[in-house]
Amino acid sequence: MMIPLGLLVVMGLVFGGFTLSGGKFDVLLHALPFEGMMIAGASIGALIIASDMSRLKLTLGGLKRAMAGPRWKAADYSDLLLLLYELTRLQRNSTPVEMEQHIESPEDSDIFTKYPRIMKDKSTVNLIADSFRMVMLNFDNPHQMEDVIEKRIETTLEERMIAGHSLTVMADGLPAIGIVAAVLGVIKTMSSVDQPPEILGVMIGGALVGTFLGVFLAYCVVQPIAERARSIEELDYSFSKVIRDTLVAMTQQHPPNICVEIGRGNIPERLRPSFDQIDEQQRNISRAAA
């Protein structure tokens, strides 16, 4: 929603100012399709040359997430804390066989399936399951546990940052590509120097559209979208940090509610559920289990 709104503001004020200052759209509209085809074709083609198929898929996925906004909402963080509370409580009070049923088949677990939005994200489910599996295998050194989980979530973050990096590289090249399109327009104009000044003026104006379009797309469209893609991935990274800190606290033999409270501290403030809210929900879970 924010990207379309921002583009509307940019387009409205830039071209509105151009119109109010006496600018005429005739030359702009005539040259725009051809200059746009050259600039878009060159920038997209360069991205294809620099990428393999998996990188292109990650870029398209990141662009889709940038348009949709952050994956995890405040309610999802509450669900994550409750899921981790139930699992840490079960790990503390049950046998390894009982715990294994939930970890080895999360899709059949009556704990995991309470939280369908989390279940839809296979990366998060696998991170939780694999982390608890390490605990079950007596991998209980807190520092090593933190290091292993941190390396895993950093690898995932690096993959999801590919979209922002690719779009930034594209934005960096767009002004130069705009100059290339403008030079081609000048070459076309120079081959028509025998034409009257009014025709040459239109041709030179059309050539300058390439420079304008390259700079405009770079700094008003592509670069802001790249920054949006990076900021969304960094925000969603907090979801994995909650899992990391909760599991590390569990290996330090803290009670389940303390583990969850430590994890809650890593949630961005605007998305963080209150202590009283989570405490009441934990009490409800404990009463239901009793």
ZAROLUM-268486 format. One record per residue (C-alpha): residue number from 1; residue in three letters; y, x, z. Coordinates in steps of 0.25 Angstrom, whole numbers, padded with zeros to 4 digits. Each point is the difference from the previous one (the first is absolute). Layout:
<sites>
site seq: NUM; type: ALA; Y: Y; X: X; Z: Z
...
</sites>
This chain:
<sites>
site seq: 1; type: MET; Y: 0000; X: 0000; Z: 0000
site seq: 2; type: MET; Y: 0010; X: 0011; Z: 0003
site seq: 3; type: ILE; Y: -0002; X: 0008; Z: -0013
site seq: 4; type: PRO; Y: 0003; X: -0012; Z: -0009
site seq: 5; type: LEU; Y: 0012; X: -0003; Z: 0009
site seq: 6; type: GLY; Y: 0005; X: 0014; Z: -0001
site seq: 7; type: LEU; Y: -0002; X: 0000; Z: -0015
site seq: 8; type: LEU; Y: 0008; X: -0013; Z: -0001
site seq: 9; type: VAL; Y: 0012; X: 0006; Z: 0008
site seq: 10; type: VAL; Y: 0000; X: 0013; Z: -0008
site seq: 11; type: MET; Y: -0001; X: -0007; Z: -0013
site seq: 12; type: GLY; Y: 0010; X: -0010; Z: 0004
site seq: 13; type: LEU; Y: 0011; X: 0010; Z: 0005
site seq: 14; type: VAL; Y: -0002; X: 0011; Z: -0011
site seq: 15; type: PHE; Y: 0000; X: -0009; Z: -0012
site seq: 16; type: GLY; Y: 0010; X: -0010; Z: 0007
site seq: 17; type: GLY; Y: 0009; X: 0011; Z: 0002
site seq: 18; type: PHE; Y: -0002; X: 0005; Z: -0014
site seq: 19; type: THR; Y: 0004; X: -0014; Z: -0005
site seq: 20; type: LEU; Y: 0012; X: -0002; Z: 0009
site seq: 21; type: SER; Y: 0006; X: 0013; Z: -0005
site seq: 22; type: GLY; Y: 0000; X: -0005; Z: -0014
site seq: 23; type: GLY; Y: -0013; X: 0006; Z: -0005
site seq: 24; type: LYS; Y: -0008; X: -0006; Z: -0011
site seq: 25; type: PHE; Y: -0015; X: -0002; Z: 0000
site seq: 26; type: ASP; Y: -0001; X: 0000; Z: -0016
site seq: 27; type: VAL; Y: -0003; X: 0015; Z: 0000
site seq: 28; type: LEU; Y: -0008; X: 0000; Z: 0012
site seq: 29; type: LEU; Y: -0009; X: -0011; Z: -0004
site seq: 30; type: HIS; Y: -0002; X: 0006; Z: -0014
site seq: 31; type: ALA; Y: -0004; X: 0013; Z: 0005
site seq: 32; type: LEU; Y: -0007; X: -0004; Z: 0013
site seq: 33; type: PRO; Y: -0014; X: -0003; Z: -0006
site seq: 34; type: PHE; Y: -0001; X: 0013; Z: -0008
site seq: 35; type: GLU; Y: 0005; X: 0009; Z: 0010
site seq: 36; type: GLY; Y: -0008; X: -0007; Z: 0011
site seq: 37; type: MET; Y: -0012; X: 0001; Z: -0008
site seq: 38; type: MET; Y: 0002; X: 0015; Z: -0002
site seq: 39; type: ILE; Y: 0003; X: 0003; Z: 0015
site seq: 40; type: ALA; Y: -0011; X: -0009; Z: 0006
site seq: 41; type: GLY; Y: -0010; X: 0005; Z: -0010
site seq: 42; type: ALA; Y: 0003; X: 0014; Z: 0003
site seq: 43; type: SER; Y: 0000; X: -0001; Z: 0015
site seq: 44; type: ILE; Y: -0013; X: -0009; Z: 0000
site seq: 45; type: GLY; Y: -0006; X: 0010; Z: -0010
site seq: 46; type: ALA; Y: 0003; X: 0012; Z: 0009
site seq: 47; type: LEU; Y: -0005; X: -0007; Z: 0012
site seq: 48; type: ILE; Y: -0013; X: -0002; Z: -0007
site seq: 49; type: ILE; Y: -0001; X: 0014; Z: -0005
site seq: 50; type: ALA; Y: 0002; X: 0005; Z: 0014
site seq: 51; type: SER; Y: -0010; X: -0009; Z: 0006
site seq: 52; type: ASP; Y: -0015; X: -0003; Z: 0000
site seq: 53; type: MET; Y: -0005; X: -0015; Z: 0000
site seq: 54; type: SER; Y: -0002; X: 0000; Z: 0015
site seq: 55; type: ARG; Y: 0014; X: 0005; Z: 0003
site seq: 56; type: LEU; Y: 0005; X: -0011; Z: -0010
site seq: 57; type: LYS; Y: -0007; X: -0010; Z: 0008
site seq: 58; type: LEU; Y: 0005; X: 0005; Z: 0013
site seq: 59; type: THR; Y: 0014; X: -0001; Z: -0006
site seq: 60; type: LEU; Y: -0001; X: -0014; Z: -0005
site seq: 61; type: GLY; Y: -0006; X: -0004; Z: 0014
site seq: 62; type: GLY; Y: 0011; X: 0007; Z: 0007
site seq: 63; type: LEU; Y: 0010; X: -0007; Z: -0009
site seq: 64; type: LYS; Y: -0006; X: -0014; Z: 0003
site seq: 65; type: ARG; Y: 0001; X: 0003; Z: 0015
site seq: 66; type: ALA; Y: 0014; X: 0004; Z: -0002
site seq: 67; type: MET; Y: 0003; X: -0014; Z: -0006
site seq: 68; type: ALA; Y: -0008; X: -0007; Z: 0010
site seq: 69; type: GLY; Y: 0005; X: 0007; Z: 0013
site seq: 70; type: PRO; Y: -0007; X: 0005; Z: 0012
site seq: 71; type: ARG; Y: -0015; X: -0003; Z: 0001
site seq: 72; type: TRP; Y: 0000; X: -0002; Z: 0015
site seq: 73; type: LYS; Y: 0008; X: -0010; Z: 0007
site seq: 74; type: ALA; Y: 0003; X: -0002; Z: 0015
site seq: 75; type: ALA; Y: -0012; X: -0010; Z: 0001
site seq: 76; type: ASP; Y: -0009; X: 0011; Z: -0006
site seq: 77; type: TYR; Y: 0004; X: 0010; Z: 0011
site seq: 78; type: SER; Y: -0004; X: -0010; Z: 0010
site seq: 79; type: ASP; Y: -0013; X: -0002; Z: -0006
site seq: 80; type: LEU; Y: -0003; X: 0014; Z: -0001
site seq: 81; type: LEU; Y: 0003; X: 0003; Z: 0015
site seq: 82; type: LEU; Y: -0010; X: -0012; Z: 0003
site seq: 83; type: LEU; Y: -0010; X: 0005; Z: -0009
site seq: 84; type: LEU; Y: 0000; X: 0014; Z: 0006
site seq: 85; type: TYR; Y: 0000; X: -0006; Z: 0014
site seq: 86; type: GLU; Y: -0012; X: -0008; Z: -0003
site seq: 87; type: LEU; Y: -0007; X: 0013; Z: -0006
site seq: 88; type: THR; Y: 0004; X: 0009; Z: 0011
site seq: 89; type: ARG; Y: -0004; X: -0010; Z: 0011
site seq: 90; type: LEU; Y: -0014; X: -0002; Z: -0007
site seq: 91; type: GLN; Y: -0002; X: 0015; Z: -0002
site seq: 92; type: ARG; Y: 0003; X: 0002; Z: 0015
site seq: 93; type: ASN; Y: -0009; X: -0011; Z: 0005
site seq: 94; type: SER; Y: -0011; X: -0002; Z: -0010
site seq: 95; type: THR; Y: -0012; X: 0009; Z: -0005
site seq: 96; type: PRO; Y: 0001; X: 0008; Z: -0013
site seq: 97; type: VAL; Y: -0009; X: -0010; Z: -0007
site seq: 98; type: GLU; Y: 0009; X: -0011; Z: 0003
site seq: 99; type: MET; Y: 0012; X: 0008; Z: -0005
site seq: 100; type: GLU; Y: -0007; X: 0005; Z: -0012
site seq: 101; type: GLN; Y: -0002; X: -0014; Z: -0005
site seq: 102; type: HIS; Y: 0015; X: -0002; Z: -0001
site seq: 103; type: ILE; Y: 0003; X: 0014; Z: -0006
site seq: 104; type: GLU; Y: -0010; X: 0001; Z: -0010
site seq: 105; type: SER; Y: 0002; X: -0014; Z: -0006
site seq: 106; type: PRO; Y: 0015; X: -0004; Z: 0003
site seq: 107; type: GLU; Y: -0002; X: -0011; Z: -0010
site seq: 108; type: ASP; Y: -0010; X: -0007; Z: 0008
site seq: 109; type: SER; Y: 0007; X: 0003; Z: 0014
site seq: 110; type: ASP; Y: 0005; X: -0012; Z: 0007
site seq: 111; type: ILE; Y: 0011; X: 0010; Z: 0006
site seq: 112; type: PHE; Y: 0005; X: 0005; Z: -0014
site seq: 113; type: THR; Y: -0001; X: -0013; Z: -0007
site seq: 114; type: LYS; Y: 0010; X: -0006; Z: 0010
site seq: 115; type: TYR; Y: 0011; X: 0008; Z: -0007
site seq: 116; type: PRO; Y: -0002; X: -0004; Z: -0015
site seq: 117; type: ARG; Y: 0013; X: 0007; Z: -0005
site seq: 118; type: ILE; Y: -0005; X: 0014; Z: 0006
site seq: 119; type: MET; Y: -0013; X: -0003; Z: -0005
site seq: 120; type: LYS; Y: 0006; X: 0000; Z: -0014
site seq: 121; type: ASP; Y: 0004; X: 0014; Z: 0001
site seq: 122; type: LYS; Y: -0012; X: 0008; Z: -0002
site seq: 123; type: SER; Y: 0007; X: 0013; Z: 0003
site seq: 124; type: THR; Y: 0004; X: -0005; Z: 0014
site seq: 125; type: VAL; Y: -0013; X: -0006; Z: 0003
site seq: 126; type: ASN; Y: -0007; X: 0013; Z: -0004
site seq: 127; type: LEU; Y: 0009; X: 0009; Z: 0008
site seq: 128; type: ILE; Y: -0002; X: -0009; Z: 0013
site seq: 129; type: ALA; Y: -0016; X: 0000; Z: -0003
site seq: 130; type: ASP; Y: -0001; X: 0015; Z: -0002
site seq: 131; type: SER; Y: 0009; X: 0003; Z: 0012
site seq: 132; type: PHE; Y: -0009; X: -0008; Z: 0009
site seq: 133; type: ARG; Y: -0012; X: 0006; Z: -0006
site seq: 134; type: MET; Y: 0004; X: 0014; Z: 0003
site seq: 135; type: VAL; Y: 0002; X: -0005; Z: 0015
site seq: 136; type: MET; Y: -0014; X: -0005; Z: 0000
site seq: 137; type: LEU; Y: -0005; X: 0013; Z: -0005
site seq: 138; type: ASN; Y: 0006; X: 0007; Z: 0012
site seq: 139; type: PHE; Y: 0012; X: 0005; Z: -0008
site seq: 140; type: ASP; Y: 0009; X: -0002; Z: 0013
site seq: 141; type: ASN; Y: 0009; X: 0012; Z: 0000
site seq: 142; type: PRO; Y: 0014; X: -0007; Z: -0001
site seq: 143; type: HIS; Y: 0007; X: 0012; Z: -0007
site seq: 144; type: GLN; Y: -0011; X: 0001; Z: -0011
site seq: 145; type: MET; Y: 0000; X: -0015; Z: -0001
site seq: 146; type: GLU; Y: 0015; X: -0001; Z: -0002
site seq: 147; type: ASP; Y: -0001; X: 0011; Z: -0010
site seq: 148; type: VAL; Y: -0011; X: -0006; Z: -0008
site seq: 149; type: ILE; Y: 0007; X: -0014; Z: -0001
site seq: 150; type: GLU; Y: 0013; X: 0006; Z: -0003
site seq: 151; type: LYS; Y: -0005; X: 0008; Z: -0012
site seq: 152; type: ARG; Y: -0007; X: -0012; Z: -0005
site seq: 153; type: ILE; Y: 0013; X: -0009; Z: 0000
site seq: 154; type: GLU; Y: 0008; X: 0011; Z: -0005
site seq: 155; type: THR; Y: -0009; X: 0001; Z: -0012
site seq: 156; type: THR; Y: 0001; X: -0015; Z: -0002
site seq: 157; type: LEU; Y: 0015; X: 0000; Z: 0001
site seq: 158; type: GLU; Y: 0001; X: 0012; Z: -0010
site seq: 159; type: GLU; Y: -0007; X: -0009; Z: -0010
site seq: 160; type: ARG; Y: 0009; X: -0012; Z: 0002
site seq: 161; type: MET; Y: 0012; X: 0009; Z: -0001
site seq: 162; type: ILE; Y: -0004; X: 0003; Z: -0014
site seq: 163; type: ALA; Y: 0008; X: -0012; Z: -0005
site seq: 164; type: GLY; Y: 0013; X: 0004; Z: 0006
site seq: 165; type: HIS; Y: -0002; X: 0015; Z: -0005
site seq: 166; type: SER; Y: -0003; X: -0005; Z: -0014
site seq: 167; type: LEU; Y: 0012; X: -0009; Z: 0000
site seq: 168; type: THR; Y: 0009; X: 0011; Z: 0005
site seq: 169; type: VAL; Y: -0004; X: 0009; Z: -0011
site seq: 170; type: MET; Y: 0003; X: -0010; Z: -0010
site seq: 171; type: ALA; Y: 0013; X: -0003; Z: 0006
site seq: 172; type: ASP; Y: 0004; X: 0015; Z: 0000
site seq: 173; type: GLY; Y: -0004; X: 0001; Z: -0015
site seq: 174; type: LEU; Y: 0007; X: -0013; Z: -0005
site seq: 175; type: PRO; Y: 0015; X: 0005; Z: -0001
site seq: 176; type: ALA; Y: -0005; X: 0012; Z: -0009
site seq: 177; type: ILE; Y: -0009; X: -0010; Z: -0008
site seq: 178; type: GLY; Y: 0013; X: -0009; Z: -0002
site seq: 179; type: ILE; Y: 0007; X: 0013; Z: -0005
site seq: 180; type: VAL; Y: -0011; X: 0002; Z: -0010
site seq: 181; type: ALA; Y: 0002; X: -0015; Z: -0005
site seq: 182; type: ALA; Y: 0015; X: 0002; Z: -0001
site seq: 183; type: VAL; Y: -0002; X: 0013; Z: -0008
site seq: 184; type: LEU; Y: -0009; X: -0008; Z: -0010
site seq: 185; type: GLY; Y: 0011; X: -0010; Z: -0001
site seq: 186; type: VAL; Y: 0010; X: 0011; Z: -0003
site seq: 187; type: ILE; Y: -0009; X: 0006; Z: -0010
site seq: 188; type: LYS; Y: -0001; X: -0014; Z: -0007
site seq: 189; type: THR; Y: 0016; X: -0001; Z: 0001
site seq: 190; type: MET; Y: 0002; X: 0013; Z: -0006
site seq: 191; type: SER; Y: -0008; X: -0004; Z: -0012
site seq: 192; type: SER; Y: 0010; X: -0011; Z: -0002
site seq: 193; type: VAL; Y: 0013; X: 0007; Z: 0001
site seq: 194; type: ASP; Y: 0005; X: -0006; Z: -0013
site seq: 195; type: GLN; Y: 0000; X: -0014; Z: 0006
site seq: 196; type: PRO; Y: 0013; X: -0006; Z: 0005
site seq: 197; type: PRO; Y: 0005; X: 0003; Z: 0014
site seq: 198; type: GLU; Y: -0004; X: -0014; Z: 0005
site seq: 199; type: ILE; Y: -0014; X: 0002; Z: -0004
site seq: 200; type: LEU; Y: -0001; X: 0014; Z: 0006
site seq: 201; type: GLY; Y: 0006; X: -0005; Z: 0013
site seq: 202; type: VAL; Y: -0011; X: -0010; Z: 0001
site seq: 203; type: MET; Y: -0010; X: 0011; Z: -0003
site seq: 204; type: ILE; Y: 0005; X: 0010; Z: 0010
site seq: 205; type: GLY; Y: 0001; X: -0011; Z: 0011
site seq: 206; type: GLY; Y: -0015; X: -0004; Z: -0003
site seq: 207; type: ALA; Y: -0003; X: 0015; Z: 0002
site seq: 208; type: LEU; Y: 0007; X: 0000; Z: 0013
site seq: 209; type: VAL; Y: -0008; X: -0012; Z: 0005
site seq: 210; type: GLY; Y: -0012; X: 0010; Z: 0001
site seq: 211; type: THR; Y: 0007; X: 0009; Z: 0010
site seq: 212; type: PHE; Y: 0005; X: -0012; Z: 0008
site seq: 213; type: LEU; Y: -0014; X: -0006; Z: 0000
site seq: 214; type: GLY; Y: -0007; X: 0012; Z: 0004
site seq: 215; type: VAL; Y: 0009; X: 0003; Z: 0012
site seq: 216; type: PHE; Y: 0001; X: -0015; Z: 0004
site seq: 217; type: LEU; Y: -0015; X: -0002; Z: 0000
site seq: 218; type: ALA; Y: -0002; X: 0013; Z: 0008
site seq: 219; type: TYR; Y: 0010; X: -0002; Z: 0011
site seq: 220; type: CYS; Y: 0001; X: -0015; Z: 0001
site seq: 221; type: VAL; Y: -0015; X: -0005; Z: -0003
site seq: 222; type: VAL; Y: -0011; X: 0011; Z: 0000
site seq: 223; type: GLN; Y: 0005; X: 0009; Z: 0011
site seq: 224; type: PRO; Y: 0002; X: -0012; Z: 0010
site seq: 225; type: ILE; Y: -0013; X: -0006; Z: -0003
site seq: 226; type: ALA; Y: -0007; X: 0014; Z: 0002
site seq: 227; type: GLU; Y: 0007; X: 0000; Z: 0014
site seq: 228; type: ARG; Y: -0004; X: -0014; Z: 0003
site seq: 229; type: ALA; Y: -0015; X: 0004; Z: -0003
site seq: 230; type: ARG; Y: 0001; X: 0012; Z: 0009
site seq: 231; type: SER; Y: 0006; X: -0008; Z: 0012
site seq: 232; type: ILE; Y: -0010; X: -0011; Z: -0001
site seq: 233; type: GLU; Y: -0012; X: 0010; Z: 0000
site seq: 234; type: GLU; Y: 0007; X: 0007; Z: 0012
site seq: 235; type: LEU; Y: 0001; X: -0013; Z: 0007
site seq: 236; type: ASP; Y: -0014; X: -0004; Z: -0002
site seq: 237; type: TYR; Y: -0004; X: 0014; Z: 0005
site seq: 238; type: SER; Y: 0003; X: -0005; Z: 0014
site seq: 239; type: PHE; Y: -0012; X: -0009; Z: -0001
site seq: 240; type: SER; Y: -0010; X: 0012; Z: -0001
site seq: 241; type: LYS; Y: 0008; X: 0007; Z: 0011
site seq: 242; type: VAL; Y: -0003; X: -0012; Z: 0010
site seq: 243; type: ILE; Y: -0015; X: 0002; Z: -0003
site seq: 244; type: ARG; Y: 0001; X: 0015; Z: 0002
site seq: 245; type: ASP; Y: 0007; X: -0001; Z: 0013
site seq: 246; type: THR; Y: -0009; X: -0011; Z: 0005
site seq: 247; type: LEU; Y: -0013; X: 0008; Z: -0003
site seq: 248; type: VAL; Y: 0006; X: 0013; Z: 0006
site seq: 249; type: ALA; Y: 0003; X: -0007; Z: 0013
site seq: 250; type: MET; Y: -0014; X: -0006; Z: 0000
site seq: 251; type: THR; Y: -0006; X: 0014; Z: -0001
site seq: 252; type: GLN; Y: 0008; X: 0003; Z: 0012
site seq: 253; type: GLN; Y: -0007; X: -0011; Z: 0008
site seq: 254; type: HIS; Y: 0012; X: -0009; Z: 0002
site seq: 255; type: PRO; Y: -0003; X: -0015; Z: 0002
site seq: 256; type: PRO; Y: 0001; X: -0008; Z: -0012
site seq: 257; type: ASN; Y: 0013; X: -0007; Z: 0003
site seq: 258; type: ILE; Y: 0007; X: 0014; Z: 0002
site seq: 259; type: CYS; Y: -0006; X: 0005; Z: -0013
site seq: 260; type: VAL; Y: 0006; X: -0012; Z: -0007
site seq: 261; type: GLU; Y: 0013; X: 0002; Z: 0007
site seq: 262; type: ILE; Y: 0001; X: 0014; Z: -0005
site seq: 263; type: GLY; Y: -0003; X: -0005; Z: -0014
site seq: 264; type: ARG; Y: 0011; X: -0010; Z: 0001
site seq: 265; type: GLY; Y: 0010; X: 0010; Z: 0003
site seq: 266; type: ASN; Y: -0001; X: 0006; Z: -0014
site seq: 267; type: ILE; Y: 0004; X: -0014; Z: -0007
site seq: 268; type: PRO; Y: 0014; X: 0000; Z: -0006
site seq: 269; type: GLU; Y: 0009; X: -0008; Z: 0010
site seq: 270; type: ARG; Y: 0003; X: -0011; Z: -0009
site seq: 271; type: LEU; Y: -0015; X: -0003; Z: -0002
site seq: 272; type: ARG; Y: -0005; X: 0003; Z: 0014
site seq: 273; type: PRO; Y: -0006; X: -0011; Z: 0008
site seq: 274; type: SER; Y: 0005; X: -0001; Z: 0014
site seq: 275; type: PHE; Y: -0009; X: 0005; Z: 0012
site seq: 276; type: ASP; Y: -0001; X: -0014; Z: 0006
site seq: 277; type: GLN; Y: -0005; X: -0006; Z: -0013
site seq: 278; type: ILE; Y: -0011; X: 0010; Z: -0002
site seq: 279; type: ASP; Y: -0003; X: 0000; Z: 0014
site seq: 280; type: GLU; Y: -0002; X: -0015; Z: 0000
site seq: 281; type: GLN; Y: -0009; X: 0000; Z: -0012
site seq: 282; type: GLN; Y: -0008; X: 0011; Z: 0006
site seq: 283; type: ARG; Y: -0002; X: -0009; Z: 0012
site seq: 284; type: ASN; Y: -0005; X: -0011; Z: -0009
site seq: 285; type: ILE; Y: -0010; X: 0009; Z: -0007
site seq: 286; type: SER; Y: -0005; X: 0005; Z: 0014
site seq: 287; type: ARG; Y: -0001; X: -0015; Z: 0005
site seq: 288; type: ALA; Y: -0007; X: -0004; Z: -0013
site seq: 289; type: ALA; Y: -0010; X: 0011; Z: 0001
site seq: 290; type: ALA; Y: -0003; X: -0003; Z: 0015
</sites>
